[in-house]
Amino acid sequence: MDKTKLMSMYELMVRIRTFEERVRKEFAAGNIGGFIHLYSGEEATAVGVCSAIRKDDYIISTHRGHGHVIAKGGKTDRMMAELYGKITGYNKGKGGSMHIADVELGILGANGIVGAGITIINGAALSAQMRGTDQVCACFFSDGASNTTRFHEGINLASIWKLPVVFVIENNGYAESTPVTYSTNIKNLAERACAYGIPGVTVDGNDVMAVYEAAKEAVERARRKEGPTLLECKTYRYHGHFEGDMQEYKPKEEVEEWLKKDPIPRFASKLINDKVATESELKEIDKRLEQEIEDAVKFAVESPYPDVSETFEDVWA
Ligand SMILES: Cc1ncc(C[n+]2csc(CCOP(=O)(O)OP(=O)(O)O)c2C)c(N)n1
């Protein structure tokens, strides 16, 4: 892989982390309303998968969706404005954290119904199939969603119709406070793929290159019209299920273990060791992104709220 691509993967991971940590601060300060579910810790999964697809491919996200949107090319200023409820946001300030969408970028949206994306993406994939394009869909969801009926029905349908989907389980170990070891009796959730006759692959979700390589293979398979793949990325979320959750259900040693496997310094070391980048080049990127997010907050703060006359516009339900 060339330097430009590797550097862009590093940059995307840092963009996600910097955005999320700033959102945390802004939420704590009372500047952002609603529910916030942060993605910090899971960056390698979104970036690994989104780096393996094309611009015209589709993704669908979850309630923990900021990372997916950024990895697919979402702009942090419009995202921040959305969280602030401003008219300049992706959903004109009416969607908030859990509904960011940009169809132009192939981002079919986030949503708050656990597992809903699994069935929605089948519609997008069926549309690509019927239109005769070779577009591929990446569907992100987590371990909790993999226990829903939508998972089983959705994957089965995608399998029999050979839909071009990569189903990505971001196994971050918990569904709210329920550990995956309590809710599931198998070691790797990707083992479930065999029940539907599709490949199931488990990778270290904190290793961006491992995610990228596995995703690439799954994407190529989907593009060859051979059907879906179930890709499980084992990762960890650093913050509570939602902002305000003190995550007392997590053992301290477990958190410490995962912090040692942080995907960003890990990838930074790899880039430095492989002589792709110098430490100062990476620091330059970190600094630039701090400024980008600072500007995004300024943009959000200075943008107006939607007018009252907008209330019933773009409302479909
Ligand atoms: C259908 C449905 N059931 C329950 C909820 C409440 N809920 C929101 S997030 C969540 C846990 C989801 O866990 P997981 O799929 O592992 O995602 P993670 O938060 O770990 O990313 C639950 C039960 C919901 N939003 N939708």
The ligand as a Gaussian input file, in Angstrom:
#p B3LYP/6-31G(d) Opt

LIG

1 1
 C      -34.436000      -2.721000      19.056000
 C      -33.739000      -2.051000      20.191000
 N      -33.669000      -2.686000      21.379000
 C      -33.047000      -2.086000      22.428000
 C      -32.511000      -0.834000      22.289000
 C      -31.791000      -0.160000      23.450000
 N      -30.353000      -0.240000      23.201000
 C      -29.692000       0.798000      22.666000
 S      -28.067000       0.432000      22.419000
 C      -28.255000      -1.101000      23.064000
 C      -27.095000      -2.046000      23.161000
 C      -26.464000      -2.289000      21.851000
 O      -25.323000      -3.064000      22.004000
 P      -24.431000      -3.417000      20.805000
 O      -25.238000      -3.844000      19.635000
 O      -23.399000      -4.379000      21.300000
 O      -23.775000      -2.016000      20.399000
 P      -22.663000      -1.146000      21.137000
 O      -23.427000      -0.161000      21.973000
 O      -21.824000      -2.064000      21.911000
 O      -21.901000      -0.456000      20.055000
 C      -29.571000      -1.325000      23.446000
 C      -30.063000      -2.591000      24.043000
 C      -32.636000      -0.201000      21.040000
 N      -32.120000       1.008000      20.824000
 N      -33.228000      -0.832000      19.998000

